[in-house]
Amino acid sequence: MNKWVTQPDITHGGMTVSHISLLCHREEYRTTVRTCSKAFLKLGLKRYHSVCILGFNSPEWFISDLAAIHAGGFAAGIYTTNSPEACYYCAENSRANIIVVEDQKQLDKILQIRERLPELKAIIQYTGTPPDTPGIYSWDDVMKMGREESDERLEQVLRTIAINECCTLVYTSGTMGNPKAVMLSHDNLTWSAHVVGEYLHLVPGSGESLVSFLPLSHVAAQSVDIHLALFEAGTVYFADKDALKGSLVNTLQEVRPTRFLGVPRVWEKIYEKMTRIGSQNGSIKRSIATWAKGHGLQHNLDKIKGIDSNSLGYSLASLLVFSKIKKALGLDRCKTFLNGAAPLSIEIKKYFLSLDILLCDAYGMSETTAGHTVSRDDIFRLTSAGKSLPGTKTKIYNPGQDQQGEVCMWGRHIFMGYLNNELNTSESLDEEGWLHSGDIGQLDEEGFLYITGRIKELLITAGGENIPPVIIEDVIKNELPFLSNVTLIGDQRKFLSVLLTFKTNINMETGEALDEVTSEVKDWLTSLGSKASTVSQILEENSEKVMAAIQQGIDRANTKAISNAQKVQKYTILPKDFSIPSGELGPTLKLKRSFITAKYSDIIESFYQST
């Protein structure tokens, strides 16, 4: 643990992936952080003021985060997709003395708001050449400044830092109003990393490797990529900034991580790509794949039930098929496959189970320092979010007859409160320290947690029935796999309706959805006699066969509804798929429901005008 180093970039196959190895020489990593801390103090970082970090995952992000904490300030990530005004809110709310930006694009945002931030003393740009302007520094400038400072002032600060003080601010994604600043303490972060590492059987110094690609402004990425990797002396590789636009698999193939955390959209993208490739195989390959997946699914379903079924068929499938698939995905060394941020559909979980990949759900919030319940190979139920981590507690508040109620959580990982927001803090934390999540769930007799909805997302129809939208949306997507997004509408309405988007290609530069549909959608359209290749053409053509096929899929989904009130009666196809730049998706690709209902309010109202 005392011998860690930062290693140079590696290049493979014409691609470069920067990485930090925390395994060989801790002292160099520690020295770099301390050097940066000394520079931050020299630049004017005050106690309990923030260093805001605005950029894609990189060694400089890690170093800036830890340096701010060392210097007695707050590390505060800002999403790279934020507008200048959203950046201003975070910087002003956290009293930022320093803002670290990745490049000119992010710098331009800060320059637009600089004059409105009286506490701001310095801006640091860590890639490219910053302008020759007072108060703006390059990364090399900062490191040189830190090396020229003595250790005395930093040591004075470090001696006064207490474990129960705030060190990190995590801004919630702000799907409704301004984001809240979640205050996490040193103890929140270090205790959580230790507990999660032990729970997942990570052995410090054993060669663990991770790929950092999820936004570091999100608590899950910070907890795993920065703090868990630090505790376990692992190696962190930084993916290309286009990872969520399609380049992630290339990075995985190069790195071959030992643990991997993805969000639902990542697993869905892999699933879509693999099923598309599978459909293009010849009949012999398809037959072999079907045979192998049958054995893989049965083996893992038996394993979940505690039945040892190491059949010859499974062993052969593992050797001939599963090992090759995992290698092609870059996951052949991976021991833990985690899904976080939102639930994943059962159909996709079963698909990966059939490939001998057990997707383990992790449930938590920014307010729980990431994970609270986590599944693993020997603690797993297909529809569960796992069991409470050691040292934490879960209870269901005010359960109904179906034993479902609000999920409440307790433990050393529970946040300190929201910065400058006593009202929301008192609404979330009760007097006994229980965090009220706002999620609806239930616990079974063995302690497995099942999340069934979110209180604020529940649609309450005009007839008074509570409708959890995600369940219905997932059923429709399963029946109509060429759809990208399904958004259920019906709050205070007489019936349910849905907004649908087709899967389309994306602009690799901006991340925006294009008009051209994916090859999978084109194949489906062709099978129905349509020549359309764009969403515009689909809408213009208005093919009876295409519209009938969509209606039939919705009808099939309706047969699975538990009541008439949960059946969808109307739908429309939106002219463009959702994306982060267009505002419908948050940084972790969750639906921003309030934004969607406001943006498409005219369409929504048209559903109900004649009723």
C-alpha positions as CSV (number, residue, x, y, z in Angstrom):
1,M,0.0,0.0,0.0
2,N,3.0,2.3,0.4
3,K,4.3,1.8,-3.1
4,W,2.0,3.3,-5.7
5,V,2.9,5.2,-8.9
6,T,1.4,7.1,-11.8
7,Q,2.3,5.4,-15.0
8,P,2.5,6.8,-18.5
9,D,-0.3,6.4,-21.1
10,I,-0.5,3.1,-23.0
11,T,-1.2,2.8,-26.7
12,H,-2.7,-0.2,-28.4
13,G,-4.2,-0.7,-31.8
14,G,-3.8,3.0,-32.7
15,M,-5.8,4.0,-29.6
16,T,-4.5,5.7,-26.4
17,V,-6.1,5.2,-23.0
18,S,-4.7,7.3,-20.2
19,H,-4.5,5.5,-16.9
20,I,-3.4,5.9,-13.3
21,S,-1.9,2.9,-11.7
22,L,-2.3,3.2,-7.9
23,L,-0.5,-0.1,-7.3
24,C,3.2,0.5,-7.6
25,H,4.1,3.7,-5.7
26,R,1.6,5.5,-3.6
27,E,4.1,8.2,-2.8
28,E,4.1,9.8,-6.3
29,Y,0.3,10.0,-6.5
30,R,0.3,11.4,-3.0
31,T,3.0,13.9,-3.8
32,T,1.1,15.1,-6.9
33,V,-2.1,15.6,-4.9
34,R,-0.1,17.5,-2.2
35,T,1.6,19.7,-4.8
36,C,-1.8,20.6,-6.3
37,S,-3.2,21.3,-2.8
38,K,-0.4,23.7,-2.1
39,A,-1.1,25.5,-5.4
40,F,-4.8,25.7,-4.5
41,L,-3.9,27.3,-1.2
42,K,-1.5,29.7,-2.9
43,L,-4.3,30.7,-5.4
44,G,-6.6,31.6,-2.5
45,L,-8.7,28.5,-1.7
46,K,-10.4,29.2,1.7
47,R,-11.6,26.7,4.2
48,Y,-15.1,25.4,3.4
49,H,-15.1,27.0,-0.1
50,S,-15.1,24.9,-3.2
51,V,-13.0,23.8,-6.1
52,C,-15.5,23.2,-8.9
53,I,-14.3,20.7,-11.5
54,L,-15.8,20.8,-15.0
55,G,-14.5,18.2,-17.4
56,F,-14.5,14.6,-18.6
57,N,-12.8,11.9,-16.5
58,S,-9.1,12.3,-16.4
59,P,-6.1,12.1,-13.9
60,E,-6.4,15.9,-13.5
61,W,-10.0,15.4,-12.3
62,F,-8.9,12.9,-9.6
63,I,-6.0,15.1,-8.5
64,S,-8.1,18.2,-8.3
65,D,-10.7,16.4,-6.3
66,L,-8.3,15.0,-3.7
67,A,-6.3,18.2,-3.7
68,A,-9.3,20.3,-2.8
69,I,-10.1,17.9,0.1
70,H,-6.5,18.0,1.3
71,A,-6.5,21.8,1.3
72,G,-9.6,22.0,3.5
73,G,-12.0,22.9,0.8
74,F,-14.9,21.1,-0.9
75,A,-14.5,19.1,-4.1
76,A,-17.6,19.9,-6.3
77,G,-18.0,18.3,-9.7
78,I,-20.1,20.1,-12.4
79,Y,-21.6,18.1,-15.3
80,T,-20.0,18.8,-18.6
81,T,-23.4,19.1,-20.2
82,N,-24.4,22.0,-17.9
83,S,-25.3,25.4,-19.4
84,P,-23.3,28.5,-18.2
85,E,-26.3,29.3,-15.9
86,A,-26.3,25.8,-14.4
87,C,-22.5,26.1,-13.8
88,Y,-23.1,29.5,-12.2
89,Y,-25.6,28.0,-9.8
90,C,-23.1,25.4,-8.6
91,A,-20.2,27.7,-8.4
92,E,-22.1,30.4,-6.5
93,N,-23.9,28.0,-4.2
94,S,-20.6,26.4,-3.2
95,R,-18.7,29.7,-3.0
96,A,-16.1,28.5,-5.5
97,N,-12.6,30.0,-5.1
98,I,-11.2,27.9,-8.0
99,I,-12.8,26.3,-11.0
100,V,-10.9,23.6,-12.9
101,V,-12.0,23.2,-16.5
102,E,-11.0,20.6,-19.2
103,D,-10.7,22.7,-22.3
104,Q,-11.7,25.9,-24.2
105,K,-15.3,24.7,-24.6
106,Q,-15.8,24.5,-20.8
107,L,-13.7,27.6,-20.2
108,D,-16.0,29.6,-22.4
109,K,-18.9,28.7,-20.1
110,I,-17.1,30.0,-17.0
111,L,-15.9,33.2,-18.8
112,Q,-19.6,34.0,-19.4
113,I,-20.3,34.0,-15.7
114,R,-16.9,35.0,-14.2
115,E,-17.9,38.5,-13.3
116,R,-20.9,37.3,-11.3
117,L,-18.7,35.1,-9.1
118,P,-17.0,37.5,-6.6
119,E,-15.5,34.6,-4.6
120,L,-13.7,33.1,-7.7
121,K,-10.0,33.7,-7.6
122,A,-8.6,31.4,-10.3
123,I,-9.6,29.3,-13.3
124,I,-7.4,26.3,-14.3
125,Q,-7.5,24.6,-17.8
126,Y,-5.9,21.2,-17.9
127,T,-5.9,20.4,-21.6
128,G,-5.0,22.7,-24.5
129,T,-3.4,26.1,-24.1
130,P,-5.4,28.6,-22.0
131,P,-5.6,32.3,-23.0
132,D,-2.9,34.6,-21.6
133,T,-5.4,36.3,-19.3
134,P,-4.9,37.2,-15.6
135,G,-6.4,34.6,-13.3
136,I,-6.4,31.8,-15.8
137,Y,-3.7,29.1,-15.5
138,S,-2.6,26.0,-17.3
139,W,-2.2,22.7,-15.4
140,D,1.6,23.0,-15.7
141,D,1.5,26.5,-14.2
142,V,-0.4,25.1,-11.2
143,M,1.9,22.2,-10.6
144,K,5.0,24.5,-10.9
145,M,3.4,26.9,-8.4
146,G,2.7,24.0,-6.0
147,R,6.3,22.7,-6.2
148,E,7.6,26.1,-5.2
149,E,5.5,26.3,-2.1
150,S,6.7,24.8,1.3
151,D,4.7,22.1,3.1
152,E,4.1,24.2,6.2
153,R,0.7,25.7,5.4
154,L,-0.7,22.5,4.0
155,E,0.4,20.6,7.1
156,Q,-1.3,23.2,9.3
157,V,-4.6,22.7,7.3
158,L,-4.3,18.9,7.4
159,R,-3.9,18.9,11.2
160,T,-7.2,20.7,11.6
161,I,-9.3,18.4,9.4
162,A,-11.8,16.2,11.2
163,I,-13.3,13.0,9.8
164,N,-16.9,14.2,10.3
165,E,-16.4,17.4,8.3
166,C,-17.8,17.9,4.8
167,C,-15.2,17.4,2.0
168,T,-17.3,16.8,-1.1
169,L,-20.4,18.3,-2.6
170,V,-22.4,16.2,-5.1
171,Y,-25.0,18.2,-7.0
172,T,-28.1,16.2,-7.7
173,S,-29.0,16.2,-11.4
174,G,-31.7,18.7,-10.9
175,T,-34.6,17.1,-12.8
176,M,-36.9,19.4,-10.9
177,G,-35.7,22.9,-10.1
178,N,-32.1,23.8,-9.1
179,P,-30.0,20.9,-7.9
180,K,-29.3,20.3,-4.2
181,A,-25.8,20.1,-2.9
182,V,-25.3,16.8,-1.1
183,M,-22.7,17.2,1.6
184,L,-20.5,14.1,2.1
185,S,-18.0,13.8,4.9
186,H,-14.5,12.2,5.0
187,D,-16.1,9.4,7.0
188,N,-18.9,8.9,4.5
189,L,-16.5,8.4,1.6
190,T,-13.8,6.4,3.3
191,W,-16.2,4.1,5.3
192,S,-18.3,3.4,2.2
193,A,-15.2,2.5,0.1
194,H,-14.0,0.1,2.7
195,V,-17.3,-1.6,3.2
196,V,-18.0,-2.0,-0.5
197,G,-14.5,-3.3,-1.1
198,E,-14.9,-5.9,1.6
199,Y,-18.5,-6.8,0.4
200,L,-17.3,-7.4,-3.1
201,H,-14.2,-9.4,-1.9
202,L,-11.7,-6.9,-3.4
203,V,-8.2,-7.6,-2.2
204,P,-5.9,-4.6,-2.0
205,G,-2.9,-4.8,-4.4
206,S,-4.3,-7.9,-6.2
207,G,-4.3,-6.2,-9.6
208,E,-7.9,-4.8,-9.9
209,S,-8.5,-2.6,-12.9
210,L,-11.4,-0.3,-13.6
211,V,-12.6,1.8,-16.6
212,S,-13.6,5.4,-15.6
213,F,-16.3,6.7,-18.0
214,L,-19.4,7.6,-16.1
215,P,-19.6,11.3,-15.1
216,L,-17.4,12.0,-12.1
217,S,-19.9,14.6,-11.0
218,H,-22.1,11.6,-10.2
219,V,-21.6,10.0,-6.8
220,A,-21.4,6.4,-8.2
221,A,-18.4,7.3,-10.4
222,Q,-16.6,9.2,-7.6
223,S,-17.1,6.5,-5.0
224,V,-15.9,3.7,-7.3
225,D,-13.4,5.3,-9.6
226,I,-11.7,7.6,-7.1
227,H,-12.2,6.3,-3.6
228,L,-12.7,2.5,-4.0
229,A,-9.8,2.3,-6.4
230,L,-7.6,4.2,-3.9
231,F,-8.6,1.8,-1.1
232,E,-8.0,-1.3,-3.2
233,A,-4.8,-0.1,-4.8
234,G,-6.3,-0.7,-8.3
235,T,-5.6,0.7,-11.7
236,V,-8.0,3.2,-13.2
237,Y,-8.1,3.6,-17.0
238,F,-9.9,6.7,-18.5
239,A,-12.1,6.0,-21.5
240,D,-12.5,8.4,-24.4
241,K,-15.0,11.1,-23.8
242,D,-17.2,9.5,-26.5
243,A,-17.6,6.4,-24.4
244,L,-21.4,6.8,-24.0
245,K,-21.7,7.5,-27.7
246,G,-20.3,4.2,-28.8
247,S,-16.5,3.9,-28.2
248,L,-16.8,2.2,-24.7
249,V,-16.5,-1.4,-26.0
250,N,-13.2,-0.5,-27.8
251,T,-11.8,0.7,-24.4
252,L,-13.1,-2.4,-22.6
253,Q,-11.4,-4.6,-25.2
254,E,-8.1,-2.9,-24.6
255,V,-8.3,-2.7,-20.8
256,R,-10.2,-5.9,-19.9
257,P,-11.3,-4.6,-16.5
258,T,-11.7,-6.9,-13.5
259,R,-14.8,-5.0,-12.2
260,F,-17.3,-3.0,-14.3
261,L,-20.1,-0.6,-13.3
262,G,-22.6,0.4,-16.0
263,V,-25.9,2.2,-16.1
264,P,-29.0,0.7,-17.8
265,R,-28.4,2.5,-21.1
266,V,-24.9,1.0,-21.3
267,W,-26.1,-2.5,-20.9
268,E,-29.0,-1.8,-23.3
269,K,-26.6,-0.6,-25.9
270,I,-24.5,-3.8,-25.6
271,Y,-27.6,-5.9,-25.7
272,E,-28.9,-4.2,-28.8
273,K,-25.5,-4.5,-30.6
274,M,-25.2,-8.2,-29.7
275,T,-28.8,-9.1,-30.8
276,R,-28.2,-7.2,-34.0
277,I,-25.0,-9.1,-34.7
278,G,-26.7,-12.4,-33.7
279,S,-29.5,-11.9,-36.2
280,Q,-27.0,-11.5,-39.0
281,N,-25.3,-14.9,-38.3
282,G,-26.0,-17.9,-40.4
283,S,-28.4,-20.6,-39.3
284,I,-25.7,-22.9,-37.8
285,K,-24.2,-20.1,-35.7
286,R,-27.7,-19.1,-34.5
287,S,-28.5,-22.7,-33.6
288,I,-25.3,-23.0,-31.6
289,A,-26.0,-19.6,-29.9
290,T,-29.5,-20.7,-29.0
291,W,-28.3,-24.0,-27.5
292,A,-25.6,-22.2,-25.5
293,K,-27.9,-19.5,-24.2
294,G,-30.4,-22.1,-23.1
295,H,-27.8,-23.8,-21.0
296,G,-26.4,-20.5,-19.7
297,L,-29.8,-19.2,-18.6
298,Q,-30.8,-22.5,-16.9
299,H,-27.5,-22.8,-15.1
300,N,-27.7,-19.3,-13.7
301,L,-31.4,-19.6,-12.7
302,D,-30.6,-22.8,-10.9
303,K,-27.6,-21.1,-9.2
304,I,-29.9,-18.3,-8.0
305,K,-32.1,-21.0,-6.4
306,G,-29.1,-22.6,-4.7
307,I,-29.1,-25.6,-7.1
308,D,-25.7,-26.8,-8.3
309,S,-26.2,-27.6,-12.0
310,N,-22.7,-27.7,-13.6
311,S,-24.0,-29.7,-16.5
312,L,-21.8,-30.9,-19.4
313,G,-23.9,-28.7,-21.7
314,Y,-23.1,-25.6,-19.6
315,S,-19.4,-26.5,-19.4
316,L,-19.2,-26.9,-23.2
317,A,-21.2,-23.7,-23.8
318,S,-18.9,-21.8,-21.4
319,L,-15.8,-23.1,-23.2
320,L,-17.0,-22.7,-26.8
321,V,-19.3,-19.7,-26.6
322,F,-19.4,-17.7,-23.4
323,S,-15.6,-17.2,-23.1
324,K,-15.5,-15.9,-26.7
325,I,-18.3,-13.5,-26.2
326,K,-16.8,-12.1,-23.0
327,K,-13.5,-11.7,-24.7
328,A,-15.1,-9.8,-27.6
329,L,-16.7,-7.5,-25.1
330,G,-13.5,-7.0,-23.2
331,L,-15.1,-8.5,-20.1
332,D,-13.3,-11.9,-20.0
333,R,-11.4,-10.9,-16.8
334,C,-14.4,-9.2,-15.2
335,K,-15.5,-10.7,-11.8
336,T,-18.2,-8.3,-11.0
337,F,-20.8,-6.8,-13.4
338,L,-22.7,-4.0,-11.7
339,N,-25.7,-2.0,-12.8
340,G,-26.5,1.2,-11.1
341,A,-28.4,4.6,-11.3
342,A,-31.7,3.0,-12.4
343,P,-33.3,-0.5,-12.7
344,L,-32.7,-2.7,-15.7
345,S,-35.5,-4.6,-17.4
346,I,-35.8,-8.3,-16.5
347,E,-35.6,-9.3,-20.1
348,I,-32.2,-7.8,-20.5
349,K,-31.0,-9.3,-17.3
350,K,-32.1,-12.7,-18.5
351,Y,-30.3,-12.1,-21.8
352,F,-27.0,-11.5,-20.0
353,L,-27.7,-14.4,-17.7
354,S,-28.0,-16.6,-20.8
355,L,-24.5,-15.4,-21.7
356,D,-23.2,-16.3,-18.2
357,I,-23.0,-12.7,-17.2
358,L,-24.7,-12.0,-13.9
359,L,-25.7,-8.3,-13.8
360,C,-25.8,-7.3,-10.1
361,D,-27.9,-4.3,-9.2
362,A,-26.6,-1.6,-6.8
363,Y,-29.2,0.7,-5.2
364,G,-28.4,4.0,-3.6
365,M,-28.4,7.7,-3.9
366,S,-26.1,10.7,-3.7
367,E,-27.3,11.0,-0.1
368,T,-26.0,7.4,0.7
369,T,-22.6,8.0,-0.8
370,A,-23.6,5.7,-3.7
371,G,-24.4,2.1,-2.8
372,H,-26.8,1.0,0.1
373,T,-28.0,-2.3,-1.2
374,V,-25.8,-4.4,-3.5
375,S,-26.2,-7.8,-5.2
376,R,-23.4,-10.2,-5.8
377,D,-23.0,-13.7,-7.2
378,D,-24.1,-15.4,-3.9
379,I,-26.6,-12.7,-2.9
380,F,-28.9,-12.4,-5.8
381,R,-32.5,-12.3,-6.8
382,L,-33.5,-11.5,-10.4
383,T,-35.8,-8.6,-9.6
384,S,-34.1,-7.4,-6.4
385,A,-31.7,-4.5,-5.7
386,G,-29.8,-6.8,-3.3
387,K,-29.3,-6.7,0.5
388,S,-28.1,-3.9,2.7
389,L,-24.4,-3.4,3.0
390,P,-22.8,-4.5,6.3
391,G,-23.3,-1.8,9.0
392,T,-26.3,-0.3,7.3
393,K,-30.0,-0.8,7.8
394,T,-33.1,-0.6,5.6
395,K,-36.8,-0.3,6.6
396,I,-40.0,0.3,4.8
397,Y,-41.9,3.4,6.1
398,N,-45.7,3.3,6.4
399,P,-46.2,0.1,4.3
400,G,-49.6,-0.6,2.8
401,Q,-51.4,-3.9,2.6
402,D,-49.1,-5.0,-0.2
403,Q,-46.2,-4.4,2.2
404,Q,-44.9,-1.6,0.0
405,G,-43.9,1.8,1.3
406,E,-41.1,4.4,1.3
407,V,-37.6,3.0,1.4
408,C,-35.6,4.4,4.4
409,M,-31.9,3.9,5.0
410,W,-29.5,4.3,7.9
411,G,-25.8,4.0,8.4
412,R,-22.4,5.8,8.5
413,H,-22.7,6.4,4.7
414,I,-25.8,8.7,5.1
415,F,-25.0,12.3,4.1
416,M,-24.6,15.3,6.4
417,G,-27.4,17.3,4.8
418,Y,-27.9,19.7,1.9
419,L,-25.7,22.7,1.8
420,N,-27.5,25.9,2.9
421,N,-30.9,24.0,2.7
422,E,-32.2,23.1,6.1
423,L,-35.8,22.7,4.9
424,N,-35.0,19.9,2.3
425,T,-32.5,18.4,4.8
426,S,-35.2,18.1,7.5
427,E,-37.6,16.6,4.9
428,S,-35.1,13.9,4.0
429,L,-33.4,13.1,7.3
430,D,-35.6,12.3,10.3
431,E,-34.6,12.8,14.0
432,E,-33.2,9.2,14.3
433,G,-30.9,9.6,11.3
434,W,-33.0,7.7,8.8
435,L,-32.9,8.9,5.2
436,H,-36.3,8.9,3.5
437,S,-35.5,8.1,-0.1
438,G,-38.7,8.9,-1.9
439,D,-38.5,5.5,-3.5
440,I,-41.3,2.9,-3.1
441,G,-40.2,-0.7,-2.3
442,Q,-40.5,-3.7,-0.1
443,L,-38.3,-6.1,1.8
444,D,-38.7,-9.9,1.7
445,E,-38.2,-12.3,4.6
446,E,-34.5,-12.8,3.6
447,G,-33.8,-9.0,3.5
448,F,-33.7,-8.5,-0.2
449,L,-34.9,-5.1,-1.3
450,Y,-37.3,-4.6,-4.3
451,I,-37.7,-1.2,-5.7
452,T,-41.1,-0.8,-7.4
453,G,-41.3,3.0,-8.1
454,R,-40.7,6.5,-7.0
455,I,-43.2,8.5,-5.0
456,K,-42.7,11.6,-7.2
457,E,-42.8,9.6,-10.4
458,L,-46.0,7.8,-9.5
459,L,-48.8,8.8,-11.9
460,I,-52.1,9.2,-10.0
461,T,-54.9,8.9,-12.6
462,A,-58.1,10.9,-12.4
463,G,-59.7,7.8,-10.9
464,G,-57.2,7.8,-8.1
465,E,-55.1,4.8,-9.1
466,N,-51.3,4.9,-8.4
467,I,-49.4,3.9,-11.6
468,P,-45.6,3.2,-11.5
469,P,-44.6,4.2,-15.0
470,V,-41.3,2.3,-15.4
471,I,-42.9,-1.1,-15.2
472,I,-45.3,-0.3,-18.0
473,E,-42.6,1.4,-20.1
474,D,-40.3,-1.6,-19.8
475,V,-43.1,-4.0,-20.9
476,I,-43.8,-1.8,-24.0
477,K,-40.1,-1.6,-24.9
478,N,-39.8,-5.4,-24.6
479,E,-42.7,-5.8,-27.0
480,L,-41.4,-3.2,-29.4
481,P,-37.6,-3.5,-29.2
482,F,-37.0,-1.0,-32.1
483,L,-38.1,1.8,-29.7
484,S,-35.5,3.8,-27.9
485,N,-37.6,5.6,-25.3
486,V,-41.1,5.1,-24.0
487,T,-42.6,7.8,-21.7
488,L,-45.9,7.1,-19.9
489,I,-48.3,10.0,-19.5
490,G,-51.4,10.0,-17.3
491,D,-51.1,12.0,-14.1
492,Q,-54.5,13.4,-13.2
493,R,-55.8,12.1,-16.6
494,K,-58.7,9.7,-17.4
495,F,-56.4,7.2,-19.2
496,L,-52.8,6.5,-20.0
497,S,-50.9,7.5,-23.1
498,V,-47.3,7.2,-24.2
499,L,-44.7,9.2,-26.1
500,L,-42.5,6.9,-28.3
501,T,-39.1,7.5,-29.9
502,F,-37.4,5.3,-32.4
503,K,-33.8,4.2,-32.1
504,T,-31.7,6.5,-34.2
505,N,-28.0,7.1,-34.9
506,I,-26.3,9.9,-33.0
507,N,-24.0,12.8,-33.8
508,M,-20.7,11.6,-32.4
509,E,-19.5,15.2,-31.9
510,T,-22.5,16.6,-30.1
511,G,-24.3,13.5,-28.8
512,E,-27.6,14.7,-30.3
513,A,-30.0,12.2,-31.9
514,L,-30.0,12.2,-35.7
515,D,-33.0,11.7,-38.0
516,E,-31.7,8.5,-39.5
517,V,-32.9,5.3,-37.7
518,T,-30.5,2.5,-36.8
519,S,-30.0,-0.6,-39.0
520,E,-32.2,-2.6,-36.7
521,V,-35.1,-0.3,-37.2
522,K,-34.5,-0.2,-41.0
523,D,-34.7,-4.0,-41.1
524,W,-38.0,-4.0,-39.1
525,L,-39.4,-1.3,-41.5
526,T,-38.4,-3.3,-44.5
527,S,-40.1,-6.4,-43.2
528,L,-43.3,-4.4,-43.1
529,G,-42.9,-3.1,-46.7
530,S,-41.7,0.4,-45.7
531,K,-38.9,2.2,-47.5
532,A,-38.4,4.8,-44.7
533,S,-34.9,5.2,-43.3
534,T,-35.5,8.3,-41.1
535,V,-38.0,9.3,-38.5
536,S,-39.2,12.1,-40.7
537,Q,-40.0,9.6,-43.5
538,I,-41.8,7.3,-41.1
539,L,-44.1,10.1,-40.0
540,E,-44.6,11.4,-43.5
541,E,-45.3,7.9,-44.9
542,N,-47.6,7.0,-42.0
543,S,-47.7,3.4,-43.2
544,E,-50.8,1.5,-42.0
545,K,-48.7,-1.6,-41.5
546,V,-46.1,0.2,-39.4
547,M,-48.7,1.9,-37.2
548,A,-50.6,-1.3,-36.9
549,A,-47.5,-3.2,-35.7
550,I,-46.9,-0.5,-33.1
551,Q,-50.5,-0.7,-31.9
552,Q,-50.3,-4.5,-31.8
553,G,-47.2,-4.2,-29.6
554,I,-49.0,-1.9,-27.2
555,D,-52.0,-4.3,-27.2
556,R,-49.7,-7.1,-26.2
557,A,-48.3,-5.0,-23.4
558,N,-51.8,-4.2,-22.3
559,T,-52.6,-7.9,-21.8
560,K,-50.0,-7.9,-19.0
561,A,-51.5,-4.9,-17.2
562,I,-52.8,-5.7,-13.7
563,S,-55.9,-3.4,-14.2
564,N,-57.7,-1.6,-16.9
565,A,-56.4,1.7,-15.5
566,Q,-52.9,0.5,-16.3
567,K,-53.6,0.0,-20.0
568,V,-52.3,2.4,-22.6
569,Q,-55.0,3.9,-24.8
570,K,-53.1,6.3,-27.1
571,Y,-49.6,6.8,-28.4
572,T,-47.6,9.1,-30.6
573,I,-44.2,9.0,-32.3
574,L,-42.0,11.9,-31.5
575,P,-40.0,13.4,-34.3
576,K,-36.7,13.0,-32.6
577,D,-35.1,10.6,-30.0
578,F,-34.2,11.9,-26.6
579,S,-30.7,13.0,-25.8
580,I,-28.7,14.9,-23.2
581,P,-28.1,18.0,-25.4
582,S,-31.9,18.2,-26.2
583,G,-32.7,18.1,-22.5
584,E,-34.8,15.0,-22.1
585,L,-32.1,12.8,-20.5
586,G,-30.0,13.6,-17.5
587,P,-26.2,13.0,-17.3
588,T,-26.7,9.3,-16.4
589,L,-29.3,9.0,-19.2
590,K,-32.3,9.0,-16.9
591,L,-35.6,10.4,-18.2
592,K,-36.2,14.0,-17.1
593,R,-39.9,13.5,-16.8
594,S,-40.9,17.0,-15.8
595,F,-38.9,18.4,-18.7
596,I,-40.4,16.0,-21.2
597,T,-44.0,16.7,-20.1
598,A,-43.4,20.5,-20.4
599,K,-41.6,20.2,-23.8
600,Y,-44.2,18.1,-25.4
601,S,-47.2,19.6,-23.6
602,D,-49.1,20.4,-26.8
603,I,-48.8,16.8,-28.0
604,I,-49.9,15.5,-24.6
605,E,-52.9,17.8,-24.4
606,S,-54.0,16.6,-27.9
607,F,-54.4,13.1,-26.4
608,Y,-57.1,14.3,-24.1
609,Q,-58.9,17.1,-25.9
610,S,-61.7,15.0,-27.3
611,T,-62.3,13.0,-24.1
